[in-house]
Amino acid sequence: MNKVKELLSHYQVMILDGAMATELENRGCVINDALWSARILAEAPEKIEQVHYDYFEAGADCAMTASYQATIPGFMGKGFSEEEAEELLRRSVRLAVQARERFWANESARSGRPYPLIVAAVGPYGAYLADGSEYRGGYTIGEKELADFHRRRVELLIEAGADVLAFETIPCLYEARVIAKLMEDYPEAAYWISFSCRDDGHTCDGTPIEECAEHLEQCGEALVAIGVNCTPPQYIAPLVKRIRKVFSRPVAVYPNSGESYDASDKTWHGAGAENCFGCASRSWYEAGAQLIGGCCRTTPADIAGVYEWVKALRGE
């Protein structure tokens, strides 16, 4: 079942959540590590569950799991066993489910809201490398090796009960093609692919976004959306318009705050976008996006800003 399509048929916009890592840092977690926020799955899982809950309260229609940088080889490189690594991936889904059920138990809070989806975040191969490759592309890994890198994580997240898989911050069409081919082996699993982009027309490796959208338009119905994430807000509306010209399914957008990322020390620098996130997000909807949220450096307050105008759109 295409739960994204079903939600959109009743609610016009699906509100995504915002950054997980930013909120964990705000709550005292140290994530300057190759595992990034995934290390908190082992160290303080209750904080992840609370972040999910806070995004639901802010208006999010889904929880995106803390599995973006959670990979079996990544965990094993930090001393976890293979069995422990697999359990941490399952835990990422369970924490999101727990937060959803806790939120949904409050009848007054959920009034007028769709039942939230659990979206399993799947980062690119470049995120595992932890060297900024998700903002460059240019992989040297072969297609089979790349598919195998993603395969077991995909299986675990599906088995754990995720409603949708979100392959995000994909820097190149090459990896998107490999992912789409891999997902043919799991025809019942809904997924989307979201690209990181370097400007208002190209993915991070320089491929025109229209070329990516045209290729993915040929995929089966299990591909429920494509999108753009972890990209400066000012590029979002033009990118959406380019995608909509050649892609008939929903478009997802969840930009970062507009700050720049330094892969050498894994820190963000500079000022964020001047316009309020909620105000800017309306323009992304007007450009053609239907799944809207935030990525790095965004907060529950930003998602609440999106929810404010979406409530009026929905007639709440």
Backbone as numpy.savetxt, mean C-alpha at the origin, in Angstrom:
# Nx Ny Nz CAx CAy CAz Cx Cy Cz
-14.34 -13.21 -5.01 -15.18 -12.02 -5.01 -14.30 -10.76 -5.01
-14.67 -9.81 -5.87 -13.95 -8.54 -5.93 -14.53 -7.60 -4.87
-13.95 -7.65 -3.66 -14.48 -6.85 -2.55 -14.24 -5.36 -2.75
-13.23 -5.01 -3.50 -12.98 -3.59 -3.79 -14.10 -3.05 -4.67
-14.44 -3.79 -5.71 -15.51 -3.37 -6.61 -16.84 -3.28 -5.87
-17.10 -4.25 -4.99 -18.32 -4.24 -4.21 -18.39 -3.01 -3.31
-17.29 -2.69 -2.64 -17.27 -1.52 -1.77 -17.52 -0.25 -2.57
-16.84 -0.13 -3.71 -16.97 1.08 -4.51 -18.36 1.23 -5.10
-19.07 0.14 -5.30 -20.42 0.22 -5.86 -21.39 0.89 -4.89
-21.03 0.92 -3.61 -21.89 1.51 -2.59 -21.34 2.80 -2.00
-20.03 3.00 -2.06 -19.42 4.09 -1.29 -18.56 5.05 -2.12
-18.55 4.97 -3.43 -17.85 5.89 -4.34 -16.34 5.93 -4.19
-15.87 6.06 -2.95 -14.43 6.13 -2.68 -14.08 5.11 -1.61
-12.99 4.41 -1.81 -12.43 3.56 -0.76 -11.27 4.33 -0.13
-11.40 4.64 1.15 -10.36 5.40 1.84 -9.30 4.43 2.37
-8.09 4.60 1.88 -6.98 3.80 2.36 -6.43 4.42 3.64
-5.56 3.71 4.32 -4.95 4.28 5.51 -3.70 5.07 5.15
-2.91 5.42 6.13 -1.69 6.18 5.90 -0.47 5.41 6.33
0.60 6.12 6.62 1.88 5.48 6.92 1.83 4.68 8.21
2.41 3.50 8.18 2.59 2.70 9.39 3.88 3.12 10.10
4.98 3.22 9.36 6.27 3.50 9.98 6.28 4.84 10.70
5.68 5.86 10.09 5.64 7.18 10.72 4.98 7.12 12.08
3.86 6.41 12.14 3.13 6.32 13.41 3.90 5.50 14.44
4.57 4.44 14.00 5.36 3.65 14.94 6.51 4.48 15.51
7.15 5.28 14.66 8.20 6.17 15.16 7.63 7.17 16.16
6.46 7.70 15.86 5.83 8.66 16.77 5.52 8.04 18.13
5.43 6.71 18.15 5.10 6.00 19.39 6.31 5.36 20.03
7.49 5.82 19.60 8.73 5.42 20.26 9.45 4.24 19.67
8.99 3.72 18.55 9.66 2.56 17.93 10.86 3.02 17.11
11.90 2.21 17.10 13.09 2.45 16.28 13.00 1.56 15.05
12.93 2.19 13.87 12.74 1.41 12.65 13.86 1.64 11.63
14.92 2.34 12.03 16.05 2.57 11.13 16.84 1.27 11.00
16.32 0.40 10.16 16.79 -0.98 10.09 16.39 -1.54 8.74
17.08 -2.56 8.26 16.73 -3.17 6.98 15.32 -3.74 6.98
14.82 -4.13 8.14 13.45 -4.64 8.23 12.42 -3.53 8.32
12.86 -2.32 8.61 11.99 -1.15 8.72 10.88 -1.47 9.71
9.63 -1.12 9.40 8.54 -1.33 10.36 8.25 -2.80 10.63
8.73 -3.70 9.76 8.47 -5.13 9.94 9.10 -5.66 11.22
10.16 -5.02 11.70 10.79 -5.50 12.93 9.85 -5.37 14.12
8.89 -4.45 14.04 7.96 -4.23 15.15 6.95 -5.37 15.24
6.80 -6.15 14.18 5.95 -7.34 14.25 6.45 -8.28 15.35
7.76 -8.31 15.55 8.35 -9.16 16.59 8.50 -8.43 17.91
8.83 -7.13 17.85 9.19 -6.40 19.07 8.00 -5.83 19.83
7.01 -5.31 19.11 5.88 -4.66 19.78 4.63 -4.74 18.91
4.12 -5.94 18.66 2.98 -6.09 17.75 1.74 -5.33 18.20
1.60 -5.12 19.51 0.43 -4.40 20.00 0.39 -2.96 19.49
1.57 -2.38 19.20 1.61 -1.02 18.67 1.12 -0.99 17.23
1.42 -2.02 16.47 0.92 -2.11 15.10 -0.59 -2.22 15.10
-1.12 -3.06 15.98 -2.57 -3.23 16.07 -3.24 -1.90 16.41
-2.64 -1.13 17.30 -3.22 0.15 17.69 -3.17 1.17 16.55
-2.10 1.16 15.77 -2.03 2.06 14.61 -3.16 1.73 13.64
-3.36 0.45 13.36 -4.48 0.06 12.49 -5.79 0.61 13.04
-6.01 0.42 14.32 -7.26 0.87 14.94 -7.42 2.39 14.80
-6.35 3.13 15.02 -6.42 4.58 14.92 -6.76 5.04 13.51
-6.25 4.32 12.51 -6.62 4.67 11.13 -8.08 4.35 10.85
-8.60 3.27 11.40 -10.04 3.01 11.26 -10.85 4.14 11.87
-10.47 4.57 13.05 -11.18 5.67 13.70 -11.11 6.96 12.88
-10.00 7.14 12.17 -9.83 8.35 11.34 -10.68 8.32 10.09
-11.15 7.12 9.70 -12.00 7.02 8.52 -11.55 6.03 7.47
-10.46 5.31 7.70 -9.96 4.35 6.71 -10.92 3.19 6.52
-11.07 2.77 5.28 -11.91 1.63 4.93 -11.11 0.35 4.79
-9.86 0.40 5.14 -9.03 -0.80 5.09 -7.85 -0.64 6.05
-7.23 -1.74 6.36 -5.95 -1.73 7.07 -4.93 -2.36 6.15
-3.85 -1.66 5.90 -2.76 -2.20 5.09 -1.71 -2.75 6.04
-1.46 -4.03 5.93 -0.67 -4.74 6.93 0.78 -4.27 6.97
1.43 -4.53 8.10 2.83 -4.13 8.31 3.77 -5.17 7.70
3.49 -5.54 6.46 4.27 -6.60 5.80 5.03 -6.09 4.59
5.03 -4.78 4.36 5.69 -4.21 3.19 7.14 -4.69 3.07
7.87 -4.62 4.15 9.27 -5.01 4.13 9.50 -6.33 4.88
8.43 -7.07 5.07 8.51 -8.35 5.77 8.71 -9.47 4.74
9.91 -9.97 4.66 10.21 -11.08 3.75 10.90 -12.19 4.53
10.76 -13.40 4.04 11.41 -14.52 4.72 12.93 -14.37 4.72
13.56 -14.08 3.56 15.02 -13.89 3.62 15.44 -12.70 4.46
14.61 -11.65 4.48 14.94 -10.49 5.29 14.93 -10.82 6.78
13.91 -11.55 7.23 13.84 -11.95 8.63 14.98 -12.92 8.98
15.24 -13.87 8.08 16.28 -14.85 8.36 17.65 -14.18 8.43
17.84 -13.12 7.65 19.09 -12.37 7.71 19.29 -11.67 9.04
18.21 -11.51 9.80 18.27 -10.88 11.12 18.23 -11.92 12.25
18.38 -13.19 11.89 18.49 -14.22 12.91 17.23 -15.02 13.21
16.12 -14.71 12.54 14.91 -15.48 12.74 14.99 -16.78 11.94
14.34 -17.82 12.42 14.25 -19.05 11.65 13.22 -18.88 10.54
13.21 -19.80 9.59 12.23 -19.73 8.52 10.81 -19.83 9.08
10.62 -20.71 10.07 9.30 -20.87 10.68 8.88 -19.58 11.39
9.79 -18.95 12.08 9.48 -17.69 12.76 9.14 -16.59 11.76
9.87 -16.56 10.66 9.61 -15.56 9.62 8.21 -15.73 9.04
7.84 -16.97 8.78 6.50 -17.23 8.24 5.42 -16.84 9.23
5.65 -17.11 10.51 4.68 -16.75 11.52 4.54 -15.23 11.64
5.61 -14.49 11.49 5.53 -13.03 11.55 4.71 -12.47 10.38
4.82 -13.08 9.23 4.00 -12.65 8.09 2.53 -12.92 8.37
2.22 -14.07 8.92 0.83 -14.36 9.29 0.34 -13.37 10.35
1.21 -13.06 11.28 0.85 -12.13 12.36 0.46 -10.77 11.80
1.12 -10.33 10.74 0.79 -9.02 10.18 -0.68 -8.94 9.78
-1.21 -10.03 9.26 -2.63 -10.06 8.88 -3.51 -10.16 10.13
-3.13 -11.01 11.08 -3.94 -11.16 12.29 -4.09 -9.85 13.05
-3.02 -9.06 13.12 -3.08 -7.78 13.83 -4.08 -6.84 13.18
-4.10 -6.82 11.86 -5.06 -5.97 11.15 -6.49 -6.46 11.38
-6.68 -7.76 11.37 -8.01 -8.33 11.62 -8.48 -8.00 13.03
-7.58 -8.13 14.00 -7.93 -7.81 15.39 -8.37 -6.35 15.53
-7.65 -5.46 14.88 -8.00 -4.04 14.95 -9.35 -3.79 14.30
-9.59 -4.45 13.18 -10.88 -4.28 12.50 -12.04 -4.74 13.38
-11.89 -5.90 13.97 -12.99 -6.42 14.78 -13.22 -5.58 16.03
-12.16 -5.06 16.59 -12.31 -4.17 17.75 -13.03 -2.88 17.35
-12.66 -2.33 16.21 -13.32 -1.13 15.73 -14.78 -1.40 15.38
-15.03 -2.49 14.70 -16.38 -2.79 14.21 -17.35 -3.12 15.34
-16.82 -3.48 16.48 -17.67 -3.79 17.63 -18.37 -2.55 18.18
-17.88 -1.37 17.82 -18.47 -0.11 18.28 -19.48 0.35 17.23
-20.74 0.11 17.49 -21.78 0.38 16.50 -21.85 1.86 16.12
-21.64 2.74 17.05 -21.72 4.17 16.74 -20.57 4.61 15.84
-19.40 4.02 16.03 -18.23 4.40 15.22 -18.37 3.94 13.78
-19.02 2.81 13.59 -19.08 2.23 12.25 -20.29 2.69 11.45
-21.13 3.51 12.02 -22.34 3.96 11.33 -22.02 4.62 9.99
-22.65 4.13 8.95 -22.45 4.68 7.62 -21.17 4.26 6.95
-20.45 3.36 7.57 -19.14 2.94 7.05 -19.22 1.54 6.44
-18.41 1.25 5.42 -18.32 -0.11 4.92 -17.50 -0.98 5.87
-17.76 -2.29 5.83 -16.94 -3.21 6.62 -15.53 -3.17 6.06
-14.53 -2.80 6.88 -13.18 -2.58 6.35 -12.54 -3.85 5.78
-11.71 -3.64 4.78 -10.97 -4.72 4.15 -9.57 -4.84 4.76
-9.02 -6.03 4.67 -7.64 -6.26 5.08 -6.79 -6.36 3.82
-5.90 -5.41 3.65 -5.06 -5.32 2.46 -3.62 -5.65 2.87
-3.10 -6.73 2.33 -1.75 -7.17 2.67 -0.73 -6.44 1.80
0.11 -5.65 2.44 1.14 -4.89 1.73 2.29 -5.80 1.32
2.67 -5.72 0.05 3.77 -6.52 -0.48 4.74 -5.56 -1.16
5.86 -5.32 -0.52 6.84 -4.40 -1.09 7.60 -5.01 -2.25
8.28 -4.19 -3.03 9.05 -4.67 -4.17 10.35 -5.34 -3.73
10.98 -5.99 -4.66 12.29 -6.59 -4.40 13.26 -5.53 -3.89
13.13 -4.31 -4.41 14.02 -3.24 -4.00 13.90 -2.90 -2.53
12.71 -3.10 -1.93 12.56 -2.84 -0.50 13.36 -3.84 0.32
13.39 -5.09 -0.12 14.19 -6.11 0.56 15.68 -5.75 0.51
16.12 -5.18 -0.61 17.53 -4.79 -0.73 17.88 -3.67 0.24
16.87 -2.89 0.63 17.04 -1.81 1.62 18.11 -0.81 1.21
18.19 -0.53 -0.09 19.19 0.42 -0.58 18.56 1.52 -1.44
17.22 1.64 -1.35 16.54 2.65 -2.14 16.15 2.21 -3.53
16.33 0.92 -3.85 16.04 0.44 -5.20 14.57 0.55 -5.58
13.67 0.64 -4.58 12.25 0.80 -4.91 11.98 2.17 -5.50
12.98 3.06 -5.45 12.85 4.38 -6.07 13.76 4.53 -7.29
14.29 3.40 -7.76 15.17 3.43 -8.94 14.81 2.37 -9.96
14.53 1.15 -9.51 14.37 0.03 -10.43 15.74 -0.45 -10.86
15.84 -0.90 -12.11 17.12 -1.34 -12.63 17.61 -2.64 -12.00
16.69 -3.54 -11.70 17.08 -4.81 -11.09 17.93 -5.66 -12.05
18.79 -6.48 -11.49 19.56 -7.43 -12.29 19.07 -8.86 -12.08
18.13 -9.07 -11.18 17.60 -10.40 -10.88 16.73 -10.89 -12.04
16.80 -12.20 -12.33 16.03 -12.78 -13.41 14.56 -12.94 -13.06
13.73 -13.18 -14.08 12.29 -13.27 -13.87 11.91 -14.40 -12.93
12.47 -15.57 -13.11 12.12 -16.70 -12.24 12.53 -16.42 -10.80
13.73 -15.90 -10.62 14.21 -15.60 -9.27 13.34 -14.53 -8.61
12.91 -13.55 -9.40 12.06 -12.49 -8.86 10.69 -13.04 -8.47
10.12 -13.89 -9.31 8.84 -14.51 -8.98 8.96 -15.37 -7.73
10.04 -16.13 -7.64 10.25 -16.99 -6.47 10.44 -16.17 -5.20
11.06 -15.00 -5.32 11.24 -14.12 -4.17 9.87 -13.73 -3.59
8.92 -13.45 -4.45 7.61 -13.00 -3.99 6.69 -14.17 -3.60
6.89 -15.35 -4.16 5.88 -16.40 -4.12 5.47 -16.83 -2.71
6.41 -17.20 -1.85 6.03 -17.75 -0.56 5.34 -16.69 0.31
5.80 -15.46 0.23 5.15 -14.39 0.99 3.71 -14.23 0.52
3.50 -14.25 -0.78 2.14 -14.16 -1.32 1.27 -15.28 -0.77
1.78 -16.49 -0.80 1.01 -17.64 -0.31 0.63 -17.48 1.16
1.56 -17.05 1.97 1.30 -16.90 3.40 0.26 -15.81 3.67
0.34 -14.71 2.97 -0.61 -13.62 3.18 -2.01 -14.00 2.72
-2.10 -14.75 1.64 -3.40 -15.24 1.18 -3.98 -16.21 2.21
-3.16 -17.16 2.65 -3.62 -18.16 3.61 -4.03 -17.53 4.93
-3.39 -16.42 5.30 -3.70 -15.76 6.57 -5.03 -15.01 6.54
-5.59 -14.82 5.35 -6.92 -14.24 5.26 -7.00 -12.83 4.72
-5.96 -12.33 4.05 -6.03 -11.00 3.46 -7.11 -10.97 2.38
-7.85 -9.86 2.32 -8.87 -9.68 1.30 -8.27 -9.31 -0.05
-7.18 -8.55 0.00 -6.52 -8.04 -1.20 -5.02 -8.01 -0.93
-4.23 -8.27 -1.95 -2.78 -8.07 -1.87 -2.46 -6.76 -2.58
-1.65 -5.92 -1.95 -1.24 -4.65 -2.56 0.26 -4.71 -2.83
0.62 -4.93 -4.08 2.02 -4.86 -4.49 2.32 -3.39 -4.73
3.12 -2.79 -3.87 3.23 -1.34 -3.88 4.66 -0.85 -3.97
4.77 0.42 -4.38 6.06 1.08 -4.60 6.88 0.31 -5.64
6.19 -0.22 -6.63 6.85 -0.96 -7.71 7.51 0.05 -8.65
8.83 -0.03 -8.84 9.52 1.04 -9.59 9.60 0.83 -11.09
9.17 -0.34 -11.57 9.41 -0.64 -12.98 8.36 -1.61 -13.52
8.10 -1.51 -14.80 7.16 -2.41 -15.45 7.66 -3.84 -15.41
8.96 -4.03 -15.44 9.54 -5.37 -15.39 9.03 -6.14 -14.17
9.10 -5.53 -12.99 8.63 -6.23 -11.80 7.11 -6.39 -11.82
6.40 -5.40 -12.32 4.94 -5.51 -12.40 4.53 -6.68 -13.30
5.24 -6.86 -14.40 4.92 -7.99 -15.30 5.16 -9.32 -14.60
6.24 -9.42 -13.86 6.55 -10.65 -13.14 5.46 -10.93 -12.10
5.04 -9.91 -11.39 4.00 -10.07 -10.38 2.69 -10.52 -11.01
2.30 -9.86 -12.09 1.04 -10.22 -12.76 1.08 -11.66 -13.25
2.21 -12.09 -13.77 2.35 -13.48 -14.22 2.29 -14.42 -13.03
2.94 -14.08 -11.93 2.91 -14.90 -10.72 1.48 -15.06 -10.22
0.71 -13.99 -10.22 -0.63 -14.04 -9.65 -1.60 -14.87 -10.49
-1.22 -15.22 -11.70 -2.03 -16.15 -12.49 -2.10 -17.52 -11.82
-1.13 -17.82 -10.95 -1.13 -19.09 -10.22 -2.09 -19.06 -9.03
-2.64 -17.87 -8.71 -3.55 -17.71 -7.58 -4.80 -16.96 -8.07
-5.58 -17.58 -8.95 -6.65 -16.86 -9.65 -7.76 -16.34 -8.74
-7.88 -16.87 -7.54 -8.94 -16.41 -6.63 -8.48 -15.26 -5.74
-7.22 -14.89 -5.83 -6.66 -13.86 -4.96 -6.72 -12.49 -5.64
-7.46 -11.56 -5.05 -7.54 -10.20 -5.57 -6.24 -9.46 -5.24
-5.81 -8.59 -6.15 -4.58 -7.83 -5.91 -4.61 -6.54 -6.69
-3.76 -5.60 -6.26 -3.50 -4.43 -7.08 -2.00 -4.21 -7.15
-1.58 -3.44 -8.15 -0.18 -3.07 -8.33 -0.10 -1.56 -8.36
0.77 -1.01 -7.52 0.93 0.43 -7.40 2.38 0.80 -7.62
2.61 1.80 -8.47 3.96 2.18 -8.89 4.48 3.38 -8.10
5.79 3.41 -7.90 6.46 4.63 -7.45 6.88 5.40 -8.70
6.66 6.71 -8.69 6.92 7.51 -9.88 7.86 8.68 -9.58
8.66 9.03 -10.57 9.67 10.07 -10.37 9.21 11.44 -10.82
8.10 11.49 -11.59 7.56 12.76 -12.05 6.09 12.54 -12.38
5.50 13.44 -13.17 4.07 13.33 -13.44 3.72 12.44 -14.62
4.71 11.65 -15.10 4.40 10.79 -16.24 5.15 9.49 -16.31
6.11 9.25 -15.39 6.98 8.09 -15.51 7.19 7.39 -14.17
7.33 6.06 -14.24 7.72 5.32 -13.04 9.16 5.67 -12.70
9.62 5.18 -11.57 10.95 5.57 -11.11 12.07 5.14 -12.04
11.84 4.11 -12.84 12.89 3.70 -13.78 12.74 4.38 -15.14
11.75 5.27 -15.27 11.60 6.03 -16.50 10.56 5.53 -17.48
9.84 4.46 -17.15 8.82 3.94 -18.05 7.58 4.83 -18.02
7.03 5.19 -19.17 5.79 5.99 -19.16 4.68 5.24 -18.42
3.95 5.93 -17.56 2.92 5.27 -16.77 1.83 4.69 -17.66
1.59 5.30 -18.83 0.59 4.76 -19.75 1.00 3.37 -20.24
2.29 3.16 -20.45 2.76 1.85 -20.92 2.48 0.79 -19.86
2.70 1.14 -18.60 2.40 0.20 -17.51 0.91 -0.10 -17.45
0.10 0.94 -17.53 -1.35 0.76 -17.45 -1.88 -0.05 -18.62
-1.37 0.19 -19.81 -1.81 -0.57 -20.99 -1.50 -2.04 -20.83
-0.33 -2.36 -20.31 0.03 -3.76 -20.11 -0.90 -4.41 -19.08
-1.13 -3.75 -17.98 -1.93 -4.34 -16.91 -3.42 -4.38 -17.24
-3.85 -3.56 -18.17 -5.24 -3.62 -18.62 -5.57 -5.00 -19.19
-4.56 -5.71 -19.67 -4.76 -7.03 -20.27 -4.85 -8.14 -19.23
-4.60 -7.84 -17.97 -4.62 -8.86 -16.92 -6.05 -9.29 -16.61
-6.17 -10.45 -15.97 -7.47 -10.97 -15.58 -8.13 -10.14 -14.50
-9.37 -10.53 -14.17 -10.18 -9.73 -13.25 -9.66 -9.73 -11.82
-8.75 -10.64 -11.48 -8.18 -10.64 -10.13 -7.40 -9.36 -9.85
-6.92 -8.70 -10.90 -6.28 -7.39 -10.73 -7.40 -6.36 -10.57
-7.62 -5.90 -9.35 -8.78 -5.06 -9.07 -8.51 -3.57 -9.24
-7.24 -3.19 -9.33 -6.89 -1.77 -9.47 -5.41 -1.67 -9.81
-5.00 -0.53 -10.31 -3.58 -0.18 -10.34 -3.47 1.22 -9.75
-2.24 1.61 -9.43 -2.14 2.91 -8.81 -0.74 3.46 -8.72
-0.64 4.50 -7.89 0.62 5.21 -7.66 0.74 5.45 -6.16
1.89 5.14 -5.59 2.09 5.44 -4.16 3.53 5.89 -3.92
3.75 6.41 -2.72 5.05 6.92 -2.30 5.68 7.82 -3.36
4.85 8.71 -3.86 5.19 9.66 -4.91 4.74 11.04 -4.43
5.47 12.12 -4.71 5.05 13.43 -4.24 3.64 13.81 -4.66
2.88 14.43 -3.78 1.47 14.73 -4.06 1.22 15.51 -5.34
2.14 16.40 -5.71 1.90 17.26 -6.87 1.88 16.49 -8.18
2.39 15.27 -8.18 2.39 14.47 -9.41 1.15 13.60 -9.55
0.35 13.49 -8.50 -0.70 12.48 -8.48 -1.80 12.72 -9.52
-2.38 13.90 -9.55 -3.49 14.14 -10.48 -3.08 13.91 -11.94
-1.93 14.44 -12.41 -1.54 14.16 -13.79 -1.33 12.67 -14.06
-0.75 11.96 -13.10 -0.53 10.53 -13.29 -1.86 9.78 -13.40
-2.81 10.15 -12.55 -4.12 9.50 -12.61 -4.78 9.74 -13.97
-4.72 10.94 -14.47 -5.33 11.25 -15.76 -4.69 10.42 -16.88
-3.39 10.24 -16.81 -2.70 9.43 -17.83 -3.15 7.97 -17.74
-3.25 7.46 -16.52 -3.68 6.07 -16.33 -5.11 5.88 -16.83
-6.00 6.81 -16.50 -7.42 6.66 -16.85 -7.64 6.61 -18.36
-6.73 7.16 -19.13 -6.89 7.15 -20.59 -6.82 5.74 -21.15
-6.12 4.83 -20.46 -5.87 3.50 -21.03 -6.26 2.36 -20.09
-6.74 2.67 -18.89 -7.04 1.63 -17.91 -8.47 1.80 -17.42
-9.25 0.72 -17.48 -10.69 0.82 -17.23 -11.10 0.50 -15.80
-10.20 -0.08 -15.02 -10.54 -0.45 -13.65 -10.16 0.68 -12.68
-10.52 0.56 -11.39 -10.23 1.64 -10.45 -8.74 1.97 -10.34
-8.48 3.20 -9.96 -7.12 3.70 -9.76 -6.93 4.04 -8.28
-5.84 3.55 -7.71 -5.51 3.81 -6.31 -4.38 4.83 -6.23
-4.49 5.77 -5.30 -3.40 6.73 -5.08 -3.17 6.88 -3.58
-1.91 6.78 -3.19 -1.54 7.07 -1.80 -0.12 7.62 -1.79
-0.03 8.93 -2.03 1.27 9.60 -2.11 1.91 9.77 -0.74
3.19 10.09 -0.77 3.86 10.45 0.49 3.56 11.91 0.82
4.21 12.43 1.84 3.92 13.78 2.30 4.52 14.87 1.40
5.40 14.47 0.49 6.09 15.44 -0.35 7.54 15.64 0.05
7.96 15.03 1.16 9.36 15.09 1.59 10.20 14.13 0.73
11.51 14.29 0.78 12.40 13.43 -0.01 13.07 12.41 0.91
13.31 11.21 0.34 13.86 10.10 1.11 15.34 9.91 0.78
16.16 9.79 1.82 17.59 9.53 1.67 17.83 8.06 1.99
18.10 7.27 0.96 18.26 5.83 1.16 19.52 5.49 1.94
20.50 6.39 1.97 21.76 6.08 2.64 21.58 5.98 4.15
20.75 6.85 4.71 20.53 6.79 6.16 19.07 6.51 6.53
18.27 6.21 5.49 16.86 5.84 5.69 16.08 6.90 6.47
16.26 8.15 6.05 15.55 9.25 6.70 14.89 10.12 5.65
13.88 10.90 6.09 13.16 11.82 5.22 13.58 13.24 5.54
13.65 14.06 4.48 14.12 15.43 4.64 13.25 16.38 3.83
13.34 17.65 4.21 12.62 18.68 3.48 11.21 18.87 4.00
10.51 19.81 3.37 9.16 20.14 3.80 8.14 19.33 3.04
7.03 19.04 3.69 5.93 18.37 3.03 5.15 19.33 2.15
4.16 18.78 1.49 3.32 19.60 0.61 2.63 20.70 1.42
2.51 21.87 0.82 1.92 23.00 1.54 0.41 22.86 1.71
-0.26 22.34 0.69 -1.71 22.22 0.78 -2.08 21.10 1.73
-3.22 21.24 2.39 -3.66 20.20 3.31 -3.94 18.93 2.52
-3.63 17.80 3.13 -3.75 16.51 2.45 -5.20 16.25 2.03
-6.13 16.53 2.93 -7.53 16.29 2.60 -7.98 17.10 1.41
-7.57 18.38 1.34 -7.95 19.23 0.21 -7.36 18.71 -1.09
-6.08 18.33 -1.06 -5.43 17.83 -2.26 -6.07 16.53 -2.73
-6.49 15.70 -1.78 -7.03 14.40 -2.15 -8.32 14.52 -2.96
-9.07 15.59 -2.76 -10.29 15.78 -3.55 -9.95 15.93 -5.04
-8.82 16.60 -5.32 -8.42 16.78 -6.72 -8.02 15.45 -7.35
-7.51 14.52 -6.55 -7.16 13.21 -7.08 -8.41 12.43 -7.44
-9.44 12.58 -6.63 -10.73 11.96 -6.96 -11.29 12.57 -8.25
-11.23 13.87 -8.37 -11.75 14.54 -9.55 -10.97 14.15 -10.80
-9.70 13.76 -10.62 -8.89 13.31 -11.76 -9.23 11.88 -12.16
-9.89 11.13 -11.25 -10.31 9.78 -11.60 -9.92 8.69 -10.62
-9.29 9.03 -9.50 -8.91 8.02 -8.50 -10.12 7.68 -7.63
-10.23 6.41 -7.24 -11.32 5.97 -6.37 -10.84 5.34 -5.08
-9.58 4.95 -5.01 -8.97 4.45 -3.78 -7.94 5.49 -3.37
-8.14 6.12 -2.22 -7.33 7.28 -1.86 -6.86 7.17 -0.41
-5.56 7.35 -0.20 -4.99 7.34 1.14 -3.62 7.98 1.12
-2.77 7.60 2.07 -1.45 8.19 2.17 -0.38 7.15 2.34
0.86 7.53 2.05 2.01 6.65 2.21 2.95 7.31 3.22
4.23 7.22 3.01 5.21 7.65 3.99 5.00 9.08 4.48
5.10 9.24 5.81 5.02 10.51 6.51 3.60 11.05 6.62
2.61 10.31 6.20 1.23 10.73 6.43 0.73 10.11 7.73
-0.34 10.63 8.25 -0.80 10.30 9.60 -2.31 10.08 9.63
-2.85 9.60 10.77 -4.31 9.51 10.90 -5.00 10.85 10.68
-4.37 11.95 11.04 -4.98 13.26 10.80 -5.16 13.52 9.31
-4.21 13.07 8.50 -4.34 13.22 7.04 -5.50 12.40 6.51
-5.64 11.19 7.01 -6.73 10.32 6.56 -8.07 10.87 7.03
-8.10 11.46 8.22 -9.32 12.12 8.69 -9.70 13.26 7.76
-8.70 13.94 7.20 -8.98 15.01 6.25 -9.63 14.49 4.98
-9.19 13.32 4.52 -9.82 12.69 3.37 -11.27 12.32 3.71
-11.44 11.74 4.89 -12.77 11.28 5.30 -13.78 12.43 5.38
-13.32 13.61 5.72 -14.23 14.74 5.88 -14.98 15.04 4.59
-14.27 15.11 3.46 -14.98 15.42 2.23 -15.65 14.19 1.63
-15.12 13.01 1.90 -15.75 11.78 1.40 -17.11 11.57 2.07
-17.21 11.93 3.35 -18.50 11.80 4.05 -19.59 12.57 3.31
-19.28 13.78 2.88 -20.26 14.58 2.15 -20.59 13.95 0.80
-19.58 13.40 0.15 -19.80 12.73 -1.14 -20.75 11.55 -0.98
-20.58 10.83 0.13 -21.41 9.66 0.38 -22.78 10.01 0.96
-22.97 11.27 1.31 -24.23 11.69 1.89 -24.37 11.34 3.34
-23.24 11.16 4.05 -23.29 10.82 5.48 -23.61 12.07 6.32
